[in-house]
Every structure is written in structure tokens, then in C-alpha cells.
Amino acid sequence: MVVGDVLLDRDITGTADRLSPEAPVPVVSGTQTVNRPGGAGLAAVLAARTPGWRVTLVCGTGHDESGAQVRALLGEAGIEVIDLATGGTTPIKTRIRTADRTVLRLDTDTCPLPLGPLPELAHARLATAEAVLVCDYGRGITSHPELRQALTSAAAGRSLVWDPHPRGTAPVPGTALAVPNAEEAFAFSGHTGPRDLAGDTARAVRLLAIWPVKQLAITRGRNGAVLVTNPDGHPLAVPARYAAGDTCGAGDQLAVTAAMTLAAERLPSHAVAAAVEAATSYIEAGGPASLAVVPAPWCTGPLERAARVRAQGGKVVGAGGCFDLLHAGHLSLLDQARRLGDVLVVCINSDASVRRLKGESRPVVGERERAMLLTALNCVDGVIVFDEDTPARVLAELRPDIWVKGGDYAGQRIAEADLVESWGGEVVTVPFLDGHSTTGRIHHVAQRAGVR
């Protein structure tokens, strides 16, 4: 369930190769226009793109041409819309973009929409929703008395996430998590301390005292987020991977992911970490431009991501092994492999496969943790776990352009070479760091334990 104010987002994109003779401003020509739901509408679209979720949006759309466009776009996305507006006009946010940058933004000024009573369908959906997200864009819907009461009742039985706005209203009592950004937290809290981690933490503590919320996470753009659950405890700092691109909608993606993760009964720390990662992946995928791609790359697995890169003319790189007790030799191999192409997928042996290959004492680290550690590396774009003794099956599905092995295989015919070459791929080796071996490390630890 998504509740909030809806806008019509419009991107006008073209090229700018000269300045106007009338003023030193770029002339944008050859333009194309793309319309999409904005505000809470964008959050609903992002939620609907997550497999397995059905989305209902409670909002207000103006009774004008822009409102009709928004409703049609939401319908195409498979979103059930409960529209409270009885008239008015729909706000439009227009961005003029060139060379992947916004050079001008035009916002229409509209009065708050007149809203009617909350229908029984909205009450019913709120009573049964697994996740509830409020996206307040300051246009008045969160001040609707009947809706606020319904949200308060919903918050008592499920995790409700509130994405606030300086012109909006405070979260309802019982809100599980509020996610203001750093600028919003600065405005809400009145705390004028430094704009750094310590200052944001202090603002989160103050907002916890002001608002009737259980936890508060301040989103900090490229710096990730900071989560405060207890004013007397230590904050949880969640750093973000570097990502360049269009950030429009990244906050909505973060809020959607946080709400869905809490609905899965994960801890707030897990929810915020997953939300930061999802927002980063959304930016990497192109931001709102990625909405034209189905399925969305941040909602799919390594095979789908590899297929998307290949469709765009990029090179898919694969590497394989047990990767038990991750060490510097593994890091060197994977970092070099990633530089050979545009996406790196690592195929790792399952626990059962490792036991058959290495003996009953292996692996030291289970497959889930091994996959998690590898996925956390910046050079790794995805991990596939296979249960067979060789990666032949997953290789046939992945079909990498380049299959990478360590330099200790140099001069040998790699077992997977015939398969990889059958679709035009190539097998290469990269230099390896001597003296790094999982087996050797295990023996060394065992010997030291024996001495003691």
C-alpha cells in the first residue's frame, strides 16, 4: 500500500551543441518527451516492479489532462488506484535534460487538491496490506483526517514507513521507520549543527523525540544513511557504494525497499542496508530511464543482469571456484577479471559440491556466507551457486564472453574451454599472487592450534 501525493513527471531530453545568441544558455534541440508518474506515483511503480507484490495507491490526481495521463500510466503499471480527489489540477515537474544532466527544471504551482472521504476499499486495503509506505510530497493528502486515522490503525498492526516532506505533516503514531533526507532532517529538527555524520545523528535523535516514530533513518545521498533506534545507543552508519547517474527517484526506491524489507520481518538495520543498496543500484541502472527496461536490473539475478549488459553490447566476464576462506589471491583474481569486461558473475561450488571435491572437512565457510562476501566486493556484480562438480550447467546459462582462471592454470587446457569456445567465448588466465592458498592457510591454522 502506497499513500501520498502524485505528480506528473516529464523529461524533455535532447542535444545541446551551441549557445543561444540571445544569452549564454544552451540551445537544446532534437528533443524527445517522456511522461511518467511522479511523487508517490513513482514509488508505487517501483514497488509494482518487485516480483510477487501487488500494489494499491491511495492518492489524489487532478481532474485535468495531466491527471488523466498519470492515471493511465499507473494503470499500465498494474497499480490499483484509489483516487480521493474531487477536482483540481495535477502538478507537473518538467526536467530539460541533455548529456545525462538536468539543465533546467520547471514546476507548475497548483493549489492542494480537494479531497473526498476515504472509501471503504481504502480501509479494507490498509487493513490487509503487508507493507504500508507513505510518500508525503507536501500537497496535502497526509493531512486528510480520516486517512490519518486509518494509517494510525494500520501502523498498530504492521510496519509503516514514512517518507516525509518539509511542507507535509508529521508521521502518524506508531510509524515503524521515518526516512527523511539530510536536508529535510535539517529543516524538521531545527538542529543547525554540522552537515556531517555526527550532525545528522544528532538531528535523528532530536526527531525521534519530536515524532511518534520507533526508528529514524536519515538518508545522506552518496554517503548512504544513518539509522537511530535508541537515543542512548550508537547510530548505525550505512555507507553507500559510489554510483554516478540520474538520482531522480532514488529516495522513493529506498523507501519502497525499506517498507518491503520490514514487511518480511527483517530488522530495521537490515531494511536500511537493503534500501541503500537498492537505491544505489537504481542510480547505476539509469534512474527513471531504467523504468523502460523490463525487468528492472536491481530486481533480477546475475543471469538477467548479464543478459542486459550483453544486449547493450557489453562483455560478460565469468569466474569460478570454491572461494572458501576469501583471501588476497581471490581478490586479485576477481579484480583483474572485472577489468576485462562490463559485468563479472562469479560461479561458486555449493557446500555439497565442495565436500565432494575437497573432503568432509570443507568448506570452512558455508555457501550463503561465501556468496554474501563475494557480492559485497565492488568488482563482483553477481554470484551463482552451483551444485554439480563442474560449472558446465551454469556456464551454458551464463554464456560468458570471457571465462577467467588464475595464472596457476597458465599453460594448461582449461576443462571448460571447449564449452566456452562453443558460443564464441574465450578462456584467459590472469596473474596470481603466489603464496596464497586456502588449503595452506587451513593447514597453517591447524598446526598453530596443535602447538597450543
NORMO-V519865 format. One record per residue. N is the residue number from 1. RES is the residue in three letters. PHI is phi in degrees with one decimal (NA if undefined). PSI is psi in degrees with one decimal (999 if undefined). OMEGA is omega in degrees with one decimal (999 if undefined). Layout:
# NORMO-V519865
n=[N:N]
res=[RES:RES]
phi=[PHI:PHI]
psi=[PSI:PSI]
omega=[OMEGA:OMEGA]
This chain:
# NORMO-V519865
n=[1:2:3:4:5:6:7:8:9:10:11:12:13:14:15:16:17:18:19:20:21:22:23:24:25:26:27:28:29:30:31:32:33:34:35:36:37:38:39:40:41:42:43:44:45:46:47:48:49:50:51:52:53:54:55:56:57:58:59:60:61:62:63:64:65:66:67:68:69:70:71:72:73:74:75:76:77:78:79:80:81:82:83:84:85:86:87:88:89:90:91:92:93:94:95:96:97:98:99:100:101:102:103:104:105:106:107:108:109:110:111:112:113:114:115:116:117:118:119:120:121:122:123:124:125:126:127:128:129:130:131:132:133:134:135:136:137:138:139:140:141:142:143:144:145:146:147:148:149:150:151:152:153:154:155:156:157:158:159:160:161:162:163:164:165:166:167:168:169:170:171:172:173:174:175:176:177:178:179:180:181:182:183:184:185:186:187:188:189:190:191:192:193:194:195:196:197:198:199:200:201:202:203:204:205:206:207:208:209:210:211:212:213:214:215:216:217:218:219:220:221:222:223:224:225:226:227:228:229:230:231:232:233:234:235:236:237:238:239:240:241:242:243:244:245:246:247:248:249:250:251:252:253:254:255:256:257:258:259:260:261:262:263:264:265:266:267:268:269:270:271:272:273:274:275:276:277:278:279:280:281:282:283:284:285:286:287:288:289:290:291:292:293:294:295:296:297:298:299:300:301:302:303:304:305:306:307:308:309:310:311:312:313:314:315:316:317:318:319:320:321:322:323:324:325:326:327:328:329:330:331:332:333:334:335:336:337:338:339:340:341:342:343:344:345:346:347:348:349:350:351:352:353:354:355:356:357:358:359:360:361:362:363:364:365:366:367:368:369:370:371:372:373:374:375:376:377:378:379:380:381:382:383:384:385:386:387:388:389:390:391:392:393:394:395:396:397:398:399:400:401:402:403:404:405:406:407:408:409:410:411:412:413:414:415:416:417:418:419:420:421:422:423:424:425:426:427:428:429:430:431:432:433:434:435:436:437:438:439:440:441:442:443:444:445:446:447:448:449:450:451:452]
res=[MET:VAL:VAL:GLY:ASP:VAL:LEU:LEU:ASP:ARG:ASP:ILE:THR:GLY:THR:ALA:ASP:ARG:LEU:SER:PRO:GLU:ALA:PRO:VAL:PRO:VAL:VAL:SER:GLY:THR:GLN:THR:VAL:ASN:ARG:PRO:GLY:GLY:ALA:GLY:LEU:ALA:ALA:VAL:LEU:ALA:ALA:ARG:THR:PRO:GLY:TRP:ARG:VAL:THR:LEU:VAL:CYS:GLY:THR:GLY:HIS:ASP:GLU:SER:GLY:ALA:GLN:VAL:ARG:ALA:LEU:LEU:GLY:GLU:ALA:GLY:ILE:GLU:VAL:ILE:ASP:LEU:ALA:THR:GLY:GLY:THR:THR:PRO:ILE:LYS:THR:ARG:ILE:ARG:THR:ALA:ASP:ARG:THR:VAL:LEU:ARG:LEU:ASP:THR:ASP:THR:CYS:PRO:LEU:PRO:LEU:GLY:PRO:LEU:PRO:GLU:LEU:ALA:HIS:ALA:ARG:LEU:ALA:THR:ALA:GLU:ALA:VAL:LEU:VAL:CYS:ASP:TYR:GLY:ARG:GLY:ILE:THR:SER:HIS:PRO:GLU:LEU:ARG:GLN:ALA:LEU:THR:SER:ALA:ALA:ALA:GLY:ARG:SER:LEU:VAL:TRP:ASP:PRO:HIS:PRO:ARG:GLY:THR:ALA:PRO:VAL:PRO:GLY:THR:ALA:LEU:ALA:VAL:PRO:ASN:ALA:GLU:GLU:ALA:PHE:ALA:PHE:SER:GLY:HIS:THR:GLY:PRO:ARG:ASP:LEU:ALA:GLY:ASP:THR:ALA:ARG:ALA:VAL:ARG:LEU:LEU:ALA:ILE:TRP:PRO:VAL:LYS:GLN:LEU:ALA:ILE:THR:ARG:GLY:ARG:ASN:GLY:ALA:VAL:LEU:VAL:THR:ASN:PRO:ASP:GLY:HIS:PRO:LEU:ALA:VAL:PRO:ALA:ARG:TYR:ALA:ALA:GLY:ASP:THR:CYS:GLY:ALA:GLY:ASP:GLN:LEU:ALA:VAL:THR:ALA:ALA:MET:THR:LEU:ALA:ALA:GLU:ARG:LEU:PRO:SER:HIS:ALA:VAL:ALA:ALA:ALA:VAL:GLU:ALA:ALA:THR:SER:TYR:ILE:GLU:ALA:GLY:GLY:PRO:ALA:SER:LEU:ALA:VAL:VAL:PRO:ALA:PRO:TRP:CYS:THR:GLY:PRO:LEU:GLU:ARG:ALA:ALA:ARG:VAL:ARG:ALA:GLN:GLY:GLY:LYS:VAL:VAL:GLY:ALA:GLY:GLY:CYS:PHE:ASP:LEU:LEU:HIS:ALA:GLY:HIS:LEU:SER:LEU:LEU:ASP:GLN:ALA:ARG:ARG:LEU:GLY:ASP:VAL:LEU:VAL:VAL:CYS:ILE:ASN:SER:ASP:ALA:SER:VAL:ARG:ARG:LEU:LYS:GLY:GLU:SER:ARG:PRO:VAL:VAL:GLY:GLU:ARG:GLU:ARG:ALA:MET:LEU:LEU:THR:ALA:LEU:ASN:CYS:VAL:ASP:GLY:VAL:ILE:VAL:PHE:ASP:GLU:ASP:THR:PRO:ALA:ARG:VAL:LEU:ALA:GLU:LEU:ARG:PRO:ASP:ILE:TRP:VAL:LYS:GLY:GLY:ASP:TYR:ALA:GLY:GLN:ARG:ILE:ALA:GLU:ALA:ASP:LEU:VAL:GLU:SER:TRP:GLY:GLY:GLU:VAL:VAL:THR:VAL:PRO:PHE:LEU:ASP:GLY:HIS:SER:THR:THR:GLY:ARG:ILE:HIS:HIS:VAL:ALA:GLN:ARG:ALA:GLY:VAL:ARG]
phi=[NA:-114.2:-125.2:163.7:-84.4:-113.4:-123.8:-105.7:-91.1:-132.3:-107.5:-110.5:-115.1:-156.6:-113.0:-132.6:-120.9:-157.2:-99.4:-68.6:-70.6:-83.8:-163.3:-76.7:-127.5:-68.9:-97.2:-99.1:-130.9:60.0:-81.0:-127.0:-113.4:-125.9:-106.1:-155.2:-63.9:-118.8:63.8:-62.9:-64.1:-66.6:-59.6:-64.0:-63.1:-62.5:-65.4:-68.4:-82.5:-84.1:-55.4:90.6:-111.3:-107.7:-121.7:-114.8:-116.3:-99.3:-156.3:-132.1:-121.3:-62.5:-90.0:-143.2:-62.2:-65.1:-62.5:-63.6:-62.9:-62.1:-62.7:-65.3:-65.9:-66.2:-63.3:-62.9:-82.6:78.2:-98.5:-77.9:-111.4:-110.0:-97.1:-92.3:-72.1:-108.8:169.5:84.6:-118.6:-91.0:-63.6:-123.5:-111.6:-111.2:-111.7:-95.8:-126.5:-151.4:52.7:61.8:-132.4:-88.7:-98.8:-159.3:-129.3:-118.7:-114.9:-82.4:-91.7:-132.5:-77.8:-55.2:-71.8:-70.9:-116.6:-92.0:-67.4:-78.2:-71.4:-61.6:-60.2:-64.7:-58.6:-65.4:-66.8:-65.3:-71.6:-116.5:-65.4:-82.2:-132.3:-127.3:-127.4:-107.1:-112.0:-87.7:-110.0:70.8:-105.3:110.6:-69.2:-77.4:-94.1:-63.8:-58.6:-65.7:-67.1:-61.8:-65.5:-66.2:-67.7:-61.6:-65.0:-65.0:-65.1:-73.4:-116.0:-157.9:-77.4:-110.5:-108.1:-122.0:-102.3:-84.8:-142.8:-56.0:-94.5:-95.3:-112.2:-69.7:-59.9:-77.4:-57.6:91.3:-55.2:-73.6:-151.3:-107.8:-129.5:-70.1:-82.9:-61.8:-66.3:-64.8:-62.3:-61.1:-72.3:-68.1:-83.2:74.9:-85.7:-102.8:-68.0:-60.9:-87.1:-137.0:-60.0:-64.2:-66.1:-65.6:-63.6:-62.3:-68.2:-63.7:-61.3:-65.3:-67.4:-61.2:-78.6:-88.7:-98.4:-84.5:-118.1:-85.7:-137.2:-140.0:-119.0:-93.5:-86.3:-122.7:60.5:-65.2:-91.5:87.3:-155.3:-128.7:-110.4:-121.3:-109.7:-141.7:-56.6:-93.4:-98.4:-83.5:-72.2:-100.4:-90.6:-115.1:-70.9:-112.2:-68.3:-68.1:-146.7:-106.9:152.2:-75.6:-91.0:-59.0:93.0:-63.2:-65.1:-66.1:-62.1:-61.8:-65.2:-60.7:-64.7:-60.8:-64.0:-69.1:-70.2:-63.8:-63.0:-83.6:64.3:-88.4:-68.4:-55.7:-62.3:-65.3:-63.2:-69.7:-62.9:-64.8:-67.4:-62.9:-64.2:-64.8:-64.5:-63.9:-63.8:-61.3:-64.5:-59.3:-79.0:115.1:64.7:-62.0:-63.1:-72.4:-66.4:-80.6:-100.5:-126.5:-81.8:-68.4:-65.2:-81.5:-108.5:-124.8:-91.8:-59.7:-64.4:-67.9:-64.3:-62.5:-63.0:-65.6:-63.4:-64.3:-64.6:-90.4:89.8:-86.1:-102.9:-99.7:-112.6:-124.4:-145.0:-143.6:154.8:-81.7:53.3:-83.9:51.7:-52.0:-136.2:-61.2:-63.8:-61.5:-60.7:-62.8:-60.1:-69.5:-63.7:-67.3:-61.6:-62.4:-70.8:-82.7:-155.6:-110.8:-153.9:-119.0:-113.0:-103.8:-102.2:-117.8:-68.8:-67.5:-60.1:-64.3:-65.7:-63.4:-60.5:-67.1:-85.8:-111.7:110.8:-66.4:-80.1:-117.9:-84.0:-75.9:-114.7:-67.1:-62.2:-64.2:-70.3:-61.2:-63.8:-64.8:-64.2:-66.4:-62.9:-71.4:-75.3:-62.5:-83.2:-106.2:-98.1:-175.4:-131.3:-120.6:-98.4:-119.9:-100.5:-79.6:-75.1:-126.8:-84.8:-56.5:-64.2:-70.4:-63.5:-64.3:-81.2:-74.7:49.4:-66.7:-73.4:-135.3:-111.3:-107.9:-127.5:-70.1:-63.8:-69.2:-92.9:-57.3:85.7:-106.5:-87.5:-69.1:-59.1:-87.1:-59.6:-59.5:-66.2:-63.5:-72.8:-66.1:-109.1:91.7:-79.3:-131.2:-107.4:-132.6:-112.9:-124.2:-56.4:-119.0:-85.3:-70.4:89.7:-115.7:-145.4:-63.3:-61.3:-63.0:-67.6:-63.8:-63.4:-63.5:-64.3:-62.9:-64.5:-65.3:-65.5:-67.4:-63.0:-72.7]
psi=[122.6:132.3:131.3:-175.9:138.6:139.9:170.4:116.1:133.4:122.6:124.4:110.0:136.1:-163.6:149.6:105.0:10.6:162.6:152.1:138.8:-14.9:-27.3:155.3:64.2:149.5:145.5:117.8:122.5:171.7:43.3:151.3:142.6:131.9:127.7:146.1:158.9:139.0:174.4:-134.5:-23.9:-39.6:-40.7:-41.2:-40.9:-44.0:-40.1:-40.0:-20.6:-5.1:121.5:137.2:-1.9:136.4:138.2:133.5:135.3:120.9:119.2:-172.8:127.6:135.7:154.6:65.1:-178.3:-39.4:-40.2:-40.6:-38.2:-44.9:-45.2:-38.7:-42.0:-39.2:-38.6:-40.4:-29.5:-0.2:25.5:130.6:125.4:126.7:103.7:119.6:-9.5:140.1:5.6:-158.3:-178.5:153.2:129.7:145.0:129.7:114.2:126.4:129.6:118.5:143.5:143.3:41.8:25.1:147.6:120.5:-18.0:143.1:133.8:124.2:132.7:140.7:121.6:153.3:156.8:142.6:141.7:130.6:140.7:-174.3:159.7:118.4:162.9:-32.2:-39.4:-43.2:-44.2:-42.2:-40.3:-33.4:-21.6:-4.7:140.7:-32.6:138.6:127.0:128.8:121.0:95.9:116.6:22.0:22.9:6.4:-15.0:-30.3:-3.9:-0.3:115.2:-46.1:-38.3:-40.5:-39.8:-40.1:-37.7:-38.5:-41.8:-40.1:-38.7:-22.4:-20.9:-4.4:167.7:118.4:129.7:136.3:119.5:101.8:173.9:140.6:-29.0:5.0:-157.6:165.4:154.4:154.8:156.7:140.7:-3.0:128.9:-39.4:128.6:141.3:62.0:152.0:175.6:-41.2:-40.8:-43.2:-37.4:-43.0:-41.3:-42.1:-27.6:4.3:116.6:26.6:-176.8:149.9:65.3:-172.2:-43.8:-41.6:-41.7:-36.6:-43.5:-38.2:-37.1:-42.3:-43.0:-41.0:-32.8:-32.6:-25.6:-41.8:149.8:58.2:155.6:-39.9:156.9:128.2:122.6:122.3:136.0:31.4:-130.4:-12.9:5.3:-125.3:161.5:128.9:130.3:120.9:-21.6:120.7:-26.4:-4.8:-180.0:142.4:156.1:112.2:125.2:96.5:157.3:148.3:151.7:135.4:129.9:139.5:-170.8:117.3:-0.7:121.6:-5.4:-37.6:-36.3:-42.0:-40.3:-46.8:-40.8:-47.5:-40.0:-44.3:-44.0:-35.1:-40.4:-36.6:-26.2:11.6:33.5:161.2:153.7:-36.2:-41.6:-40.5:-44.4:-39.8:-44.1:-36.3:-41.9:-43.3:-41.4:-41.0:-38.9:-45.6:-36.2:-43.7:-44.8:-33.6:-5.2:4.9:-138.6:-24.4:-25.9:-11.6:-17.6:-8.4:129.8:128.3:164.2:135.2:-25.9:-5.9:8.8:172.1:-175.2:-37.7:-41.9:-39.7:-41.9:-41.2:-38.8:-42.6:-42.4:-39.5:-26.5:7.7:8.4:171.6:134.5:127.1:138.6:151.0:154.4:163.0:-177.0:-39.9:44.4:137.4:73.3:127.8:-179.6:-32.2:-41.0:-45.5:-41.1:-45.8:-47.7:-38.5:-42.3:-39.3:-42.9:-31.9:-13.7:-10.4:-156.1:-12.4:138.0:121.2:126.9:127.1:118.0:147.3:138.6:171.5:-42.6:-39.7:-41.6:-41.8:-39.7:-33.7:-36.5:-14.2:167.5:-20.9:-5.3:152.6:161.0:-35.4:131.0:161.9:-37.5:-43.9:-37.9:-44.1:-39.4:-43.4:-42.1:-41.9:-29.9:-15.2:136.4:-27.0:-7.8:126.1:-15.1:155.7:135.5:129.9:128.2:149.3:-11.2:174.1:-24.3:158.9:19.5:-44.5:-48.2:-30.5:-40.4:-29.3:-41.4:-39.5:60.9:148.3:-31.1:128.4:122.3:134.8:160.6:160.4:-14.8:-11.8:0.0:136.8:-4.0:157.3:113.7:138.7:-33.5:1.6:-45.9:-42.3:-47.3:-40.5:-17.4:-24.7:15.5:7.1:170.5:151.4:130.9:158.5:153.1:155.4:143.9:156.3:117.7:148.7:5.0:112.5:131.8:-45.3:-43.5:-38.0:-40.4:-42.5:-40.1:-43.9:-41.1:-40.9:-43.5:-37.6:-36.6:-36.9:-39.1:999]
omega=[175.5:179.6:177.2:-177.5:-177.1:175.8:167.1:175.7:-179.0:175.8:173.8:-172.7:178.9:179.2:178.7:-178.8:177.3:176.6:178.3:176.1:-178.7:-178.0:-178.3:178.0:-178.9:172.8:-178.7:-176.8:-179.6:-171.0:170.7:-176.6:176.9:176.0:176.6:174.8:178.4:-179.3:178.6:176.9:177.0:177.3:179.1:178.4:178.7:178.4:-177.7:179.4:176.6:-176.3:174.5:-177.7:170.2:-169.3:170.7:-179.8:172.5:-172.2:170.2:175.1:-177.9:178.6:-179.2:-177.1:179.2:177.2:178.0:177.3:-179.7:-179.0:178.4:-179.9:177.8:177.2:178.4:179.6:178.3:-176.4:173.3:-176.3:171.6:-171.0:-178.7:-174.4:176.7:-179.2:176.0:-177.8:-176.4:177.0:177.8:174.2:-176.7:176.4:172.2:-172.6:174.6:-179.2:177.4:177.5:175.3:-179.9:179.9:174.8:179.8:177.5:174.5:177.3:178.6:175.9:174.9:-177.7:170.8:-174.3:176.9:-179.5:178.7:-177.0:-178.9:179.1:178.6:176.3:-177.9:-179.5:178.9:-178.3:-175.6:-177.2:176.0:179.2:177.9:179.3:175.5:177.4:-176.8:176.4:171.6:-178.3:168.7:-171.9:-177.6:174.4:179.1:-171.9:-178.0:178.6:178.8:178.7:178.8:178.1:177.4:177.3:179.9:-178.1:179.9:-175.5:-178.3:-179.2:179.2:179.3:-176.2:174.8:-168.7:178.8:-178.2:179.8:-177.5:-178.2:179.4:176.4:179.0:177.9:178.5:178.6:-176.5:-174.8:171.4:-173.7:175.2:172.4:-172.4:179.6:178.6:179.2:177.2:-179.1:-176.7:-167.9:-173.6:179.5:-173.6:178.1:-176.7:178.9:178.7:-176.7:-179.8:179.4:178.4:177.2:178.3:178.5:177.3:178.6:-179.7:-180.0:175.5:178.7:-176.9:-173.6:178.1:-177.6:-177.0:177.7:179.6:177.5:174.6:179.4:-167.7:177.3:-177.1:178.4:175.5:-176.9:172.7:-176.9:176.0:178.3:-179.0:-178.6:-178.4:-178.3:178.5:177.6:173.6:177.4:-179.6:179.3:179.9:170.1:177.6:176.5:176.6:178.7:-178.8:-175.8:-179.8:179.3:-178.9:177.7:176.6:177.9:178.4:-178.3:178.4:-178.1:178.1:-179.3:-178.5:179.8:175.3:178.7:177.5:176.4:171.9:179.6:176.4:178.4:177.0:-177.9:-178.4:177.9:178.1:-178.8:177.9:179.3:179.7:178.6:178.0:179.4:177.6:178.2:179.8:-177.1:177.9:179.8:-176.9:177.8:-178.6:179.9:177.7:-178.3:177.9:-1.3:179.1:-173.9:-179.9:179.2:-174.7:-176.5:-177.0:-178.9:179.7:178.9:178.1:179.4:179.8:178.6:-179.8:-179.8:179.1:176.9:-179.3:-179.6:177.3:-179.9:176.6:173.7:-176.4:177.8:178.9:-179.3:175.2:-175.2:-177.7:-177.9:-173.6:177.7:175.9:-177.7:179.6:-180.0:-175.3:178.9:178.3:-179.7:-178.1:-178.9:-177.8:-176.9:-173.9:176.2:179.8:175.9:-178.3:179.2:-176.0:178.0:174.1:178.1:-179.9:179.2:179.1:179.3:179.4:-176.7:-170.4:-177.1:-173.4:-179.3:-178.9:4.6:174.4:-179.0:-177.9:-174.0:-179.3:179.9:177.1:178.3:-179.8:179.9:179.4:-179.5:-179.1:180.0:-179.3:-176.6:-177.4:-178.5:179.8:-179.2:174.5:177.0:178.7:-172.7:-178.1:178.3:178.1:-179.9:-173.3:-176.9:-178.4:175.9:178.9:177.1:-177.9:-179.2:-178.7:173.6:-179.7:175.9:-169.5:173.1:179.7:-177.6:177.0:174.7:-177.2:179.7:179.3:172.1:-177.3:-174.8:-176.9:-171.6:-177.8:-178.9:-178.1:-178.4:-178.5:176.0:176.2:177.1:178.2:177.8:178.9:171.0:177.2:-179.8:-179.5:178.0:-179.7:176.0:179.8:-178.4:177.9:-179.9:178.5:-179.7:178.6:178.8:-179.3:179.1:-180.0:179.5:179.6:178.2:179.4:178.7:-179.6:999]
